[in-house]
Amino acid sequence: SFLQLLSNVVLWDGIVQEDTVRDLGLSKLLNRYLLLKLLNTPPGPDNIEKCNKVVACLPERWFQDLKSGSTLPELVNFCQHLLR
């Protein structure tokens, strides 16, 4: 349900200011709740599928101006989880 909520929050991008959507979706929802659930899920196909769904709902335009090998500050913890 958190993943569906994140997807719904991201749909507001372009309607509501980007900073507000990123703060609500990434800083508050992903980093506070969803990441905690992902960290407590055993490694395996289920965890990978959930991570793929998180990545799939993020707008590509948020990443257009980033340098290669970098990410959004709000996604640092999620990226560290992916690397593990």
GUDO-92894 format. One record per residue (C-alpha): x, y, z. Coordinates in nm, 2 decimals. Each point is the difference from the previous one (the first is absolute). Layout:
// residues N
+--------+--------+--------+
:     c1 :     c2 :     c3 :
+--------+--------+--------+
:      X :      Y :      Z :
...
+--------+--------+--------+
//
This chain:
// residues 84
+--------+--------+--------+
:     c1 :     c2 :     c3 :
+--------+--------+--------+
:   0.00 :   0.00 :   0.00 :
:   0.29 :   0.24 :   0.06 :
:   0.13 :  -0.07 :  -0.35 :
:  -0.34 :   0.09 :  -0.14 :
:  -0.01 :   0.31 :   0.21 :
:   0.34 :   0.10 :  -0.12 :
:  -0.11 :  -0.05 :  -0.36 :
:  -0.31 :   0.22 :   0.06 :
:   0.21 :   0.27 :   0.16 :
:   0.23 :   0.01 :  -0.29 :
:  -0.29 :   0.04 :  -0.24 :
:  -0.04 :   0.36 :   0.14 :
:   0.34 :   0.09 :  -0.15 :
:  -0.07 :   0.28 :  -0.25 :
:  -0.32 :   0.10 :   0.18 :
:   0.15 :   0.09 :   0.34 :
:   0.35 :   0.14 :   0.03 :
:   0.27 :  -0.25 :  -0.05 :
:   0.17 :   0.07 :   0.33 :
:  -0.32 :  -0.07 :   0.18 :
:  -0.06 :  -0.33 :  -0.18 :
:   0.36 :  -0.11 :   0.05 :
:  -0.01 :   0.09 :   0.37 :
:  -0.32 :  -0.19 :   0.06 :
:   0.07 :  -0.30 :  -0.22 :
:   0.37 :  -0.05 :   0.06 :
:   0.10 :   0.16 :   0.32 :
:  -0.31 :  -0.08 :   0.20 :
:  -0.16 :  -0.31 :  -0.15 :
:   0.29 :  -0.19 :  -0.16 :
:   0.27 :   0.08 :   0.26 :
:  -0.22 :  -0.02 :   0.31 :
:  -0.23 :  -0.30 :  -0.08 :
:   0.07 :  -0.18 :  -0.32 :
:   0.38 :  -0.03 :   0.04 :
:  -0.05 :  -0.14 :   0.35 :
:  -0.22 :  -0.27 :  -0.14 :
:   0.25 :  -0.08 :  -0.28 :
:   0.28 :  -0.02 :   0.25 :
:  -0.19 :  -0.25 :   0.21 :
:  -0.09 :  -0.22 :  -0.31 :
:   0.24 :  -0.29 :  -0.05 :
:   0.22 :   0.03 :  -0.31 :
:  -0.15 :  -0.17 :  -0.29 :
:  -0.24 :   0.03 :  -0.29 :
:  -0.28 :   0.16 :   0.20 :
:   0.23 :   0.28 :   0.12 :
:   0.14 :   0.05 :  -0.35 :
:  -0.36 :   0.03 :  -0.14 :
:  -0.09 :   0.26 :   0.26 :
:   0.31 :   0.20 :  -0.08 :
:  -0.07 :  -0.01 :  -0.37 :
:  -0.35 :   0.13 :   0.06 :
:   0.13 :   0.29 :   0.20 :
:   0.25 :   0.09 :  -0.28 :
:  -0.27 :  -0.04 :  -0.26 :
:  -0.23 :   0.26 :   0.16 :
:   0.26 :   0.27 :   0.02 :
:  -0.02 :   0.26 :  -0.28 :
:   0.30 :  -0.01 :  -0.24 :
:   0.01 :   0.38 :  -0.02 :
:   0.12 :   0.01 :   0.36 :
:   0.32 :  -0.16 :  -0.11 :
:   0.07 :   0.19 :  -0.32 :
:   0.23 :   0.27 :   0.14 :
:   0.20 :  -0.24 :   0.22 :
:   0.36 :  -0.09 :  -0.07 :
:   0.08 :  -0.36 :  -0.08 :
:   0.04 :  -0.21 :   0.31 :
:  -0.20 :   0.24 :   0.22 :
:  -0.35 :   0.00 :   0.13 :
:  -0.26 :   0.22 :   0.17 :
:   0.09 :   0.08 :   0.37 :
:  -0.33 :  -0.16 :   0.11 :
:   0.10 :  -0.33 :  -0.16 :
:   0.34 :  -0.05 :   0.15 :
:  -0.13 :  -0.25 :   0.26 :
:  -0.20 :  -0.19 :  -0.26 :
:   0.31 :  -0.02 :  -0.22 :
:   0.20 :  -0.14 :   0.28 :
:  -0.26 :  -0.26 :   0.06 :
:   0.01 :  -0.10 :  -0.37 :
:   0.38 :  -0.03 :   0.02 :
:  -0.03 :  -0.25 :   0.29 :
+--------+--------+--------+
//
